[in-house]
Each structure stands twice: as C-alpha cells, then as structure tokens.
C-alpha cells in the first residue's frame, strides 16, 4: 500500500464521521431555508451526538439485551467500512478490487438490517412495527440498486469502484448506452432517500405514527451510534453516486497541471463539492418537497416504476455491449 492509501484506511473512517455530520447539518440548514425557517446551525449534529453520549443508556426490561446493545455497534461498523471501498478524489480505496459494488450493497443492507434487528430485540410494539416496515421497504428498493450495479458490471466487466472511477462511464459508452446510464442515474436517485430512510421514505421511523419506530426504545450511547451510522451512510451513499456517475477530476476537465499536496487538496475539495450537490439534490430537495408515503405506495413505486426505469436502462446498456 502507498502512504496515501494507508492514511486513507486509518483516517477516512474518522474523517467520514466528521463529514457525515457536516453534511447532515448542511442538509438541515438548507431544508429549513427552503421552508422559510432559520433552521439549526450546521454544527448542530455535533451537539446532538455529544448530548446523547452524555445521557443514560436505558435498556428495556423485556429486550434481548445483548442484541439490543450490539446492533448500534454493527450499524456504525458497517457504515464506516463502506468508506474503505470508495475512492476519495484521486486517492484509491484501500480495499479496492475485492468485489467492491457487491460488498457495498451488502454493507448498506447490513446497516438497515441492524436497525431492524435492534427494533425487534427491543420488545416494543412500536419498534416491531417499524422493523417490519423496514424489512418490506428493503425488499422494495434493493432490487433497483442491484440493477444499477449490474449495469455498470456489464460495461466494465468488473465490480471495482476504482476501475469505474479511473474511466468515467460517459466516455466509453455510445448514445444508446448513455441513455441507459442516464436511466440508471434516475433510478439510483430515487433509491437514495429510501436507502437513507429520509422523507418520503422514512416510513419505518415515522415519529408521528409509531414514535420513531425501530429507534423508539434507544437512548444515550446506543442512539448516538445509530445517529453517527446514519450520518456516515449518508456521506458514503453520495460518494458512491459521485464515483459511479461523475468521477471526473478537475485535472481531467480543465487540463490542470497540479502536483503534490496542491493536487490532493484541490481534488478533495472538488470531490466534496460533488458530494454536496448530490446530497442536496437527492435528499434535501426530496425530503423537503414530499410528504411521507404509505408503505404500500413506496413498495409500488420501487417494484413497478423504479424497476421499469432501471430495467429499461439495463436493456439499453446490454444492447450496446453485446
């Protein structure tokens, strides 16, 4: 491993937590401005985590204690592991080449599954209902996600994110494949708020209906870990979309002749800007503009409409590569 890769492997999970909380703060601030409110400061998520860590961690009397306490740790660990598969700017991921996209799909599912298992283990009826909703929703949105991964695998003959990032997909497909990739982008953008449990797909947590659902019985340190997991997963999801659909570096776009620390700083800032654009477009605008769907509405949307969009895009890609 190069020194840059070693630094990435050690430091990126920590940086990912920081960036996840920053983007979460920006999301809340922008959403508030869109609805003519002042909103909380961008640093508010850091205060929220600090406050939760200082509070008492309560375990319900009828909960399966070891599962209840283990699931927040598993959720955060799976979210932080995601970052080790994602190229950050021009720095290659330390775990590149190990079936990246397949493992990423598994890790994203594992994080949601940890929340659902924690909900079942809490012994609360609200949490059980939320966990059931999460399982139904997972079975709905994972299919379009898998279709997107299959489309890129057809083009690159590889599941490696580093391979995809090194050769932007728009430069190697023709008009037919370009339309297919655009349809996959639409499908992925529709999946994103559901994957992150944001409005209008926060059906499993619906605080006005089932009192935060899966998280109803969580408090203190355990709730802080879930909060951090959600923040890291949000950043990781947007980073994946950047690598898949707009991996273009500034050096590539404008022919910049940069080197050394300047190159890494400029490309890192450019990467973070692209992540912010995706975050605001796929999460902030959507959750501010739509009310919460019912579970059957969300399932119908993914199983019918999003799957059709994804499969049509996959068909166009298949026709081009064959």
C-alpha positions as CSV (number, residue, x, y, z in Angstrom):
1,X,0.0,0.0,0.0
2,X,1.1,3.5,-0.7
3,X,1.4,6.1,2.2
4,X,-1.7,7.8,0.8
5,X,-3.7,4.6,0.9
6,X,-2.6,3.8,4.5
7,X,-3.6,7.2,5.6
8,X,-7.0,6.7,3.9
9,X,-7.5,3.4,5.6
10,X,-6.8,4.7,9.1
11,X,-8.1,8.3,8.8
12,X,-11.0,8.1,6.4
13,X,-13.4,6.4,8.8
14,X,-12.8,9.2,11.3
15,X,-13.0,11.9,8.6
16,X,-16.1,10.2,7.3
17,X,-17.8,10.6,10.7
18,X,-16.9,14.3,10.7
19,X,-18.0,14.9,7.1
20,X,-21.2,12.9,7.6
21,X,-22.2,15.2,10.5
22,X,-21.2,18.3,8.5
23,X,-23.4,17.2,5.5
24,X,-26.2,16.3,7.9
25,X,-26.0,19.9,9.3
26,X,-26.0,21.4,5.8
27,X,-29.0,19.3,4.9
28,X,-31.0,20.5,7.9
29,X,-30.0,24.1,7.3
30,X,-30.8,24.1,3.6
31,X,-34.2,22.3,4.2
32,X,-35.0,25.0,6.8
33,X,-34.2,27.8,4.4
34,X,-36.4,26.2,1.7
35,X,-39.4,26.3,4.1
36,X,-38.7,29.9,5.2
37,X,-37.2,29.0,8.6
38,X,-33.8,29.9,10.0
39,X,-33.0,26.4,11.0
40,X,-30.3,25.0,13.3
41,X,-26.6,25.8,12.8
42,X,-24.5,23.4,10.7
43,X,-22.7,22.3,13.9
44,X,-26.0,21.2,15.5
45,X,-25.4,17.4,14.7
46,X,-22.2,17.5,16.7
47,X,-24.0,18.9,19.7
48,X,-26.7,16.3,19.3
49,X,-24.2,13.5,19.4
50,X,-22.4,15.0,22.3
51,X,-25.7,15.3,24.2
52,X,-26.7,11.7,23.5
53,X,-23.3,10.4,24.7
54,X,-23.8,12.2,28.0
55,X,-27.2,10.8,28.6
56,X,-28.0,7.5,30.3
57,X,-28.3,4.4,28.1
58,X,-31.6,2.6,29.0
59,X,-32.3,-1.0,28.0
60,X,-36.0,-2.1,28.2
61,X,-36.7,-4.8,30.7
62,X,-38.2,-7.1,28.1
63,X,-35.4,-6.6,25.5
64,X,-32.9,-9.1,24.4
65,X,-30.1,-7.1,25.9
66,X,-27.0,-8.3,24.1
67,X,-28.7,-8.0,20.7
68,X,-30.2,-4.6,21.6
69,X,-26.7,-3.3,22.6
70,X,-24.8,-4.9,19.7
71,X,-26.9,-3.6,16.8
72,X,-25.8,0.1,17.1
73,X,-22.2,-1.0,17.0
74,X,-22.8,-3.3,14.0
75,X,-24.6,-0.5,12.2
76,X,-21.8,2.0,12.7
77,X,-19.1,-0.5,11.8
78,X,-20.8,-1.4,8.6
79,X,-21.2,2.2,7.6
80,X,-17.6,3.1,8.4
81,X,-16.4,0.0,6.4
82,X,-18.2,1.4,3.4
83,X,-15.7,4.2,3.2
84,X,-12.8,1.8,2.7
85,X,-14.3,0.8,-0.7
86,X,-14.7,4.3,-2.0
87,X,-12.1,6.3,-3.9
88,X,-11.8,9.8,-2.3
89,X,-10.9,12.1,-5.1
90,X,-7.7,10.7,-6.6
91,X,-6.8,8.5,-3.6
92,X,-7.6,4.9,-4.3
93,X,-9.6,2.9,-1.8
94,X,-7.6,0.6,0.4
95,X,-10.0,-2.3,-0.2
96,X,-10.3,-1.8,-4.0
97,X,-10.6,-4.9,-6.2
98,X,-12.5,-7.1,-3.7
99,X,-15.9,-7.1,-5.4
100,X,-16.5,-3.5,-4.4
101,X,-20.0,-2.9,-5.6
102,X,-21.3,-6.3,-4.3
103,X,-19.8,-5.8,-0.9
104,X,-21.1,-2.2,-0.8
105,X,-24.6,-3.5,-1.5
106,X,-24.2,-6.0,1.3
107,X,-22.9,-3.4,3.8
108,X,-25.7,-0.9,3.1
109,X,-28.2,-3.7,3.6
110,X,-26.4,-4.8,6.8
111,X,-26.8,-1.3,8.3
112,X,-30.5,-1.2,7.7
113,X,-30.8,-4.8,8.9
114,X,-29.0,-4.0,12.1
115,X,-31.6,-1.3,12.8
116,X,-34.5,-3.7,12.1
117,X,-33.0,-6.5,14.3
118,X,-32.4,-3.9,17.1
119,X,-36.1,-2.9,16.8
120,X,-37.3,-6.5,17.1
121,X,-34.9,-7.1,20.0
122,X,-36.3,-4.1,22.0
123,X,-39.6,-5.8,22.7
124,X,-41.5,-2.6,21.9
125,X,-44.6,-2.8,19.7
126,X,-43.7,0.5,18.0
127,X,-40.2,-0.8,17.3
128,X,-41.6,-4.1,15.9
129,X,-43.9,-2.3,13.6
130,X,-41.1,-0.1,12.4
131,X,-38.8,-3.1,11.9
132,X,-41.5,-4.9,9.8
133,X,-41.9,-1.8,7.7
134,X,-38.1,-1.5,7.2
135,X,-37.9,-5.2,6.0
136,X,-40.7,-4.6,3.5
137,X,-39.0,-1.4,2.3
138,X,-35.7,-3.1,2.0
139,X,-37.2,-5.8,-0.3
140,X,-38.5,-3.0,-2.5
141,X,-35.5,-0.7,-3.0
142,X,-32.7,-3.2,-3.1
143,X,-33.8,-4.6,-6.5
144,X,-33.3,-1.2,-8.3
145,X,-29.9,-0.8,-6.6
146,X,-28.9,-4.3,-7.8
147,X,-30.0,-3.4,-11.3
148,X,-27.7,-0.3,-11.3
149,X,-24.8,-2.4,-10.1
150,X,-25.5,-4.9,-12.9
151,X,-25.5,-2.2,-15.5
152,X,-22.0,-1.0,-14.5
153,X,-20.7,-4.6,-14.3
154,X,-21.9,-5.1,-17.9
155,X,-19.9,-2.1,-19.1
156,X,-16.7,-2.5,-17.1
157,X,-16.7,-6.3,-16.7
158,X,-15.8,-5.6,-13.1
159,X,-17.3,-4.6,-9.8
160,X,-14.3,-2.4,-8.8
161,X,-15.2,1.2,-8.0
162,X,-11.6,2.2,-8.6
163,X,-11.8,0.8,-12.2
164,X,-15.1,2.8,-12.7
165,X,-13.6,6.0,-11.2
166,X,-10.5,5.8,-13.4
167,X,-12.5,5.7,-16.6
168,X,-15.7,7.8,-16.5
169,X,-18.6,5.8,-17.9
170,X,-19.8,8.6,-20.1
171,X,-16.5,8.4,-22.1
172,X,-16.8,4.7,-23.0
173,X,-20.5,4.3,-24.0
174,X,-22.3,5.4,-27.1
175,X,-25.6,7.2,-27.4
176,X,-27.6,4.1,-26.6
177,X,-25.5,3.3,-23.5
178,X,-25.5,6.9,-22.5
179,X,-29.3,6.9,-22.3
180,X,-29.2,3.7,-20.4
181,X,-26.7,5.2,-17.9
182,X,-29.0,8.2,-17.5
183,X,-31.9,6.0,-16.7
184,X,-29.8,4.1,-14.1
185,X,-28.9,7.5,-12.6
186,X,-32.6,8.4,-12.3
187,X,-33.3,5.0,-10.6
188,X,-30.4,5.5,-8.2
189,X,-31.5,9.0,-7.3
190,X,-35.0,7.6,-6.5
191,X,-33.5,4.8,-4.4
192,X,-31.2,7.2,-2.4
193,X,-33.7,8.7,0.1
194,X,-35.2,5.3,0.7
195,X,-31.7,3.8,1.3
196,X,-31.1,6.6,3.8
197,X,-34.5,6.4,5.4
198,X,-35.3,10.0,4.5
199,X,-38.7,11.6,3.7
200,X,-40.8,10.5,1.9
201,X,-39.4,7.0,2.7
202,X,-38.9,7.3,6.5
203,X,-41.9,5.0,6.9
204,X,-40.1,2.7,9.4
205,X,-39.3,5.6,11.8
206,X,-42.4,7.8,11.3
207,X,-42.3,9.7,14.6
208,X,-45.9,11.0,14.2
209,X,-47.2,7.5,13.8
210,X,-45.1,5.0,15.6
211,X,-42.9,7.2,17.8
212,X,-39.6,6.7,15.8
213,X,-40.3,3.1,15.2
214,X,-37.2,1.0,15.4
215,X,-35.4,3.6,17.5
216,X,-38.3,4.2,19.9
217,X,-36.5,2.4,22.8
218,X,-33.0,3.5,22.1
219,X,-31.3,6.2,24.1
220,X,-27.9,7.5,25.2
221,X,-24.8,5.9,23.7
222,X,-26.8,3.4,21.6
223,X,-28.9,6.1,19.9
224,X,-25.7,8.2,19.3
225,X,-24.2,5.3,17.5
226,X,-27.2,4.9,15.3
227,X,-27.1,8.7,14.7
228,X,-23.5,8.5,13.6
229,X,-24.2,5.5,11.4
230,X,-26.9,7.4,9.6
231,X,-24.6,10.4,9.1
232,X,-21.7,8.2,7.7
233,X,-24.1,6.2,5.5
234,X,-25.4,9.4,4.0
235,X,-22.0,10.7,3.1
236,X,-20.9,7.2,1.8
237,X,-24.0,6.9,-0.4
238,X,-23.4,10.3,-2.0
239,X,-19.8,9.4,-2.5
240,X,-20.7,6.2,-4.3
241,X,-23.0,8.2,-6.7
242,X,-20.2,10.6,-7.4
243,X,-17.8,7.8,-8.2
244,X,-20.3,6.0,-10.4
245,X,-21.8,8.9,-12.4
246,X,-19.5,11.9,-12.2
247,X,-16.0,10.8,-11.3
248,X,-14.4,13.5,-13.5
249,X,-11.5,15.2,-11.7
250,X,-10.7,18.9,-12.1
251,X,-7.4,18.0,-13.7
252,X,-9.3,15.9,-16.3
253,X,-11.9,18.5,-17.0
254,X,-9.7,21.6,-17.3
255,X,-6.3,20.0,-18.0
256,X,-4.8,21.4,-14.8
257,X,-1.1,20.6,-14.2
258,X,-1.1,20.2,-10.4
259,X,1.1,18.0,-8.3
260,X,2.0,17.3,-4.7
261,X,-0.2,18.5,-1.8
262,X,-2.0,21.0,-4.1
263,X,-3.3,18.3,-6.3
264,X,-4.7,16.3,-3.4
265,X,-6.3,19.3,-1.7
266,X,-7.9,20.6,-4.9
267,X,-9.3,17.3,-6.0
268,X,-10.5,16.5,-2.5
269,X,-12.4,19.8,-2.4
270,X,-13.9,19.1,-5.8
271,X,-15.0,15.7,-4.7
272,X,-16.7,17.1,-1.6
273,X,-18.5,19.7,-3.7
274,X,-19.8,17.0,-6.0
275,X,-21.0,15.0,-2.9
276,X,-22.8,18.1,-1.7
277,X,-24.6,18.6,-5.0
278,X,-25.8,15.0,-4.9
279,X,-26.8,15.4,-1.2
280,X,-28.9,18.5,-1.8
281,X,-30.4,17.1,-5.0
282,X,-31.2,13.6,-3.9
283,X,-32.0,14.1,-0.2
284,X,-32.6,17.7,0.8
285,X,-34.9,18.8,-2.0
286,X,-36.8,15.5,-2.0
287,X,-37.5,15.3,1.7
288,X,-38.5,18.9,1.9
289,X,-40.8,18.7,-1.1
290,X,-42.8,15.5,-0.3
291,X,-44.9,14.2,2.5
292,X,-44.3,10.7,3.8
293,X,-45.6,7.8,1.6
294,X,-47.6,4.9,2.9
295,X,-45.7,1.6,2.9
296,X,-47.8,0.2,0.0
297,X,-47.2,3.4,-2.0
298,X,-43.4,3.2,-1.5
299,X,-43.3,-0.6,-2.4
300,X,-45.4,0.0,-5.6
301,X,-43.1,2.9,-6.6
302,X,-40.0,0.8,-6.4
303,X,-41.4,-2.6,-7.6
304,X,-43.2,-1.1,-10.6
305,X,-41.9,2.3,-11.7
306,X,-38.3,2.4,-10.5
307,X,-37.7,-1.2,-11.5
308,X,-39.1,-0.4,-15.0
309,X,-36.7,2.6,-15.3
310,X,-33.8,0.6,-14.1
311,X,-34.5,-2.5,-16.3
312,X,-35.0,-0.3,-19.4
313,X,-31.6,1.3,-18.7
314,X,-30.1,-2.1,-18.2
315,X,-31.6,-3.3,-21.5
316,X,-30.1,-0.4,-23.4
317,X,-26.7,-1.0,-21.9
318,X,-26.9,-4.7,-22.8
319,X,-27.9,-3.9,-26.4
320,X,-24.8,-1.7,-26.7
321,X,-22.3,-4.0,-25.1
322,X,-23.5,-7.2,-26.9
